[in-house]
């Protein structure tokens, strides 16, 4: 079987990362890069030895997959067009900038029987996969995703950042949320009306399990952290460094007669990661599996909606 030809739409920050990974992959071919800006598009195409196109071609006969890394507000129209052409598509997160448009894309994908995937990249983070293998019955998850301000991002922080971590929370805690509450804050003078800069969400899952998720785009440093608690351990994950630390409380020790001494004893473990694969590489491999029919397209569709529903609920409750 020949490698699938993949068309990349978008030559911005994420587009450049996708271009590198596709061009270097032994499983795919970078067919062309589409971007209306000649300077950015041509430069990225030259760098990876492929063609630049100003617009998506009308004829996608020779294309087996499309990656959409354009601005969020363009996702819906581009994804619908690709699906109508019958070509599998990977759309950078979020799938669209509203729940309604997300559902429209998924419905079109199902009706046309065309695979669709959302770039929820942390699913392929080796630290997340390691943590998933370590926890037994988690009941409390906390996530923090803070970044400095990026003027190029027009949507609010809920669709831009929060979507990653509510997806992870659902992965670990499972089931449809029974309660969702959120607080939004908008502070930066350059943010568009209704585009929040900070969001704090509290999500309850069946069995009383709880996730607390914090996202901000007005931080002074980049933070990507998650903690998963079960009855026997705490698993801390640094998503940026891709490392995992496990804490197990083993005993309490009374203080001496003068009130000095340790009262708690904890064992700290640094587990080996289950894989060293770069998340974007793992994501591309999964997408190629969808294209070739080795990954269940219906299951993939179902996995996209929960995080988008939670973000919508946080924004509107």
C-alpha positions in Angstrom: 0.0 0.0 0.0 1.4 3.4 -0.9 1.5 6.2 1.7 -1.5 8.5 1.7 -1.1 12.0 0.2 -2.0 14.6 2.8 -2.9 18.1 2.0 -2.1 20.7 4.8 -4.2 23.8 5.1 -2.5 26.5 7.1 1.1 27.7 7.3 1.0 29.4 10.7 2.5 28.2 13.9 0.6 24.8 14.1 0.7 24.4 10.3 4.5 24.6 10.4 4.6 21.8 13.0 2.2 19.6 11.1 4.3 20.2 7.9 7.5 19.0 9.6 5.9 15.9 11.0 4.1 14.9 7.8 7.2 15.6 5.6 9.4 13.5 7.9 6.9 10.6 8.3 7.6 7.2 6.7 3.8 6.7 6.6 2.6 9.7 4.7 3.4 12.2 1.9 3.0 15.9 2.2 1.2 16.6 -1.1 0.9 20.4 -0.8 0.5 23.3 1.6 -2.5 25.7 1.2 -2.3 29.2 2.6 -3.6 32.5 1.1 -0.4 34.3 2.2 2.3 33.8 -0.5 5.3 34.6 1.7 4.4 32.2 4.5 3.0 29.5 2.3 5.8 29.4 -0.2 8.5 29.5 2.4 7.0 26.6 4.3 6.5 24.6 1.1 10.1 25.2 0.0 11.4 24.1 3.4 9.6 20.7 3.1 10.0 20.2 -0.6 6.4 20.4 -1.6 4.0 22.7 -3.5 2.3 25.8 -2.3 -1.3 26.6 -3.2 -3.2 29.8 -2.5 -6.6 28.0 -2.3 -7.9 24.5 -1.6 -8.1 22.8 -5.0 -11.6 21.9 -6.3 -10.4 18.4 -7.3 -9.1 16.3 -4.3 -9.0 13.0 -6.3 -5.3 12.5 -5.6 -5.6 13.5 -1.9 -6.2 10.8 0.8 -6.3 13.0 3.8 -6.5 16.7 4.8 -5.1 18.4 7.9 -6.7 21.7 8.7 -4.4 24.0 10.8 -6.1 27.3 9.8 -7.6 29.8 12.3 -10.4 28.4 14.4 -13.1 30.5 12.9 -12.3 28.9 9.5 -12.5 25.3 10.7 -16.2 24.7 10.0 -16.4 25.9 6.4 -13.1 24.1 5.5 -14.1 20.8 7.3 -17.5 20.7 5.7 -16.0 21.3 2.2 -13.4 18.5 2.7 -16.0 16.1 4.0 -18.4 16.8 1.1 -15.4 15.9 -1.2 -15.2 12.5 0.6 -11.7 13.0 2.0 -10.8 12.1 5.6 -9.9 15.2 7.7 -7.9 16.0 10.8 -9.0 19.4 12.2 -6.9 21.2 14.8 -8.7 21.7 18.1 -11.4 22.8 18.5 -13.3 21.1 15.8 -15.3 24.3 15.5 -15.9 27.5 17.5 -19.3 26.4 18.7 -21.1 23.3 19.8 -23.6 23.7 17.0 -21.0 23.9 14.3 -19.1 21.0 15.8 -22.2 18.8 15.7 -22.8 19.8 12.1 -19.3 18.6 11.1 -19.8 15.3 13.0 -23.2 14.8 11.4 -21.8 15.4 7.9 -18.9 13.0 8.6 -21.3 10.3 9.7 -23.8 10.9 6.8 -21.0 10.7 4.2 -19.1 8.0 6.1 -16.0 10.1 6.0 -13.5 9.9 8.9 -13.0 13.0 11.0 -10.5 13.6 13.7 -9.9 16.5 16.1 -6.4 17.5 17.1 -6.8 16.9 20.8 -3.0 16.4 21.0 -2.6 15.6 24.7 -4.3 12.2 24.0 -1.0 11.2 22.4 1.3 12.8 25.1 3.6 10.0 26.4 3.2 11.3 29.9 -0.6 11.1 29.7 -0.4 7.6 28.3 1.9 6.6 31.2 -0.4 8.1 33.8 -3.4 6.3 32.3 -1.6 3.0 32.8 -0.7 3.8 36.4 -4.0 4.9 37.9 -6.6 2.4 39.0 -9.8 4.1 39.9 -9.3 7.9 39.8 -11.8 10.1 41.6 -10.3 13.6 41.4 -8.4 15.3 38.6 -7.0 18.9 38.5 -5.6 20.5 35.3 -3.8 23.9 34.8 -3.1 25.3 31.4 -1.8 28.8 31.5 0.0 30.8 28.7 1.2 34.3 27.9 -1.1 36.4 25.8 -1.1 35.6 22.0 -2.9 38.3 19.9 -3.3 36.0 16.9 -5.8 33.9 18.9 -9.2 35.4 18.3 -11.4 32.9 20.1 -11.7 32.8 23.9 -9.5 30.7 26.1 -12.3 28.1 26.6 -12.2 26.9 23.0 -8.5 27.5 22.6 -7.1 25.9 25.8 -9.7 24.5 28.1 -10.9 21.9 25.5 -7.6 20.0 25.9 -8.0 19.5 29.6 -11.7 18.7 29.8 -11.0 16.1 27.2 -8.3 14.6 29.5 -10.6 14.8 32.5 -13.3 12.9 30.7 -10.7 10.3 29.6 -9.7 9.7 33.2 -13.0 10.0 35.0 -15.4 8.7 32.3 -19.1 9.0 31.7 -21.2 12.1 30.9 -20.8 14.9 33.5 -23.6 15.2 36.0 -22.8 18.9 36.8 -20.8 21.6 35.1 -20.1 25.1 36.5 -17.7 27.7 35.2 -16.4 31.2 35.8 -15.1 33.4 33.0 -13.0 36.5 33.1 -12.0 38.9 30.4 -9.2 41.4 31.2 -6.8 42.0 28.3 -7.6 45.2 26.3 -6.9 43.5 23.0 -9.3 40.6 23.5 -12.4 40.7 21.3 -15.8 41.1 23.0 -16.9 37.7 24.4 -13.4 36.2 24.1 -12.6 35.3 27.7 -9.0 35.3 29.0 -9.5 33.2 32.0 -11.8 30.3 32.8 -12.2 28.1 35.9 -14.4 25.0 35.5 -15.7 22.5 38.0 -17.0 19.3 36.5 -18.7 16.4 38.4 -18.9 12.9 36.9 -20.9 9.9 37.9 -20.1 8.5 41.3 -19.2 12.0 42.6 -15.9 12.1 40.8 -14.7 15.7 40.3 -12.4 17.6 37.9 -11.2 21.1 38.5 -9.8 22.7 35.3 -8.1 26.1 35.0 -7.1 27.8 31.7 -5.6 31.3 31.2 -4.0 33.2 28.4 -2.8 36.1 30.4 -0.2 34.2 32.4 3.5 35.2 32.5 4.7 31.7 31.9 3.6 28.5 30.1 2.1 25.9 32.5 0.7 22.5 31.5 0.1 20.4 34.6 -2.3 17.7 35.6 -2.8 15.7 38.9 -4.8 12.5 39.1 -5.8 11.1 42.5 -6.9 7.6 43.3 -7.2 6.0 46.7 -3.6 4.6 46.7 -1.6 7.3 44.9 -1.2 10.8 43.4 0.1 10.9 39.9 1.4 14.3 38.8 2.0 15.0 35.1 4.0 17.8 33.5 2.6 17.9 30.0 5.3 20.3 28.7 8.3 18.3 29.9 6.4 15.0 29.4 7.3 13.5 32.7 5.4 11.7 35.5 5.8 11.6 39.3 3.9 9.2 41.5 3.4 9.9 45.3 2.3 7.2 47.7 1.7 8.1 51.4 3.0 5.2 53.5 2.9 6.2 57.1 2.3 8.9 59.8 5.0 9.3 62.4 4.3 11.1 65.7 6.5 14.1 66.6 8.9 13.8 69.5 8.1 15.1 73.0 9.2 18.6 71.9 7.0 18.6 68.9 9.7 18.1 66.4 10.1 15.4 63.7 8.4 14.2 60.5 4.7 13.4 60.7 4.3 12.0 57.2 6.2 9.6 55.1 5.7 9.5 51.3 7.4 7.3 48.7 8.2 9.1 45.4 8.5 7.2 42.1 9.6 8.4 38.7 8.2 5.8 36.2 9.6 5.2 32.8 7.3 6.5 30.0 5.4 4.0 28.0 6.5 5.6 24.7 8.9 8.3 23.6 7.0 9.2 20.5 6.4 13.0 19.9 2.6 13.7 20.4 2.2 15.1 16.9 3.8 12.0 15.4 1.5 9.7 17.4 -1.5 11.8 16.3 -0.4 11.6 12.6 0.0 7.8 12.9 -3.6 7.6 14.4 -4.9 9.8 11.5 -3.2 7.5 8.9 -4.9 4.6 10.7 -8.2 6.3 10.2 -7.5 6.9 6.5 -6.5 3.3 6.0 -9.5 1.9 7.9 -7.4 0.5 10.8 -9.0 2.9 13.3 -12.8 2.8 14.0 -14.1 6.0 12.5 -17.4 5.9 14.4 -15.6 5.5 17.7 -13.4 8.4 16.8 -16.4 10.6 16.0 -18.0 9.8 19.4 -14.8 10.7 21.2 -14.8 14.2 19.9 -18.1 15.5 21.2 -17.8 15.2 25.1 -15.0 17.9 25.4 -16.9 20.3 23.1 -20.1 19.8 25.0 -18.3 20.6 28.3 -16.7 23.8 26.8 -20.1 24.9 25.6 -21.7 24.3 29.0 -18.9 26.2 30.8 -19.3 29.2 28.5 -23.1 29.3 28.7 -23.9 28.4 32.4 
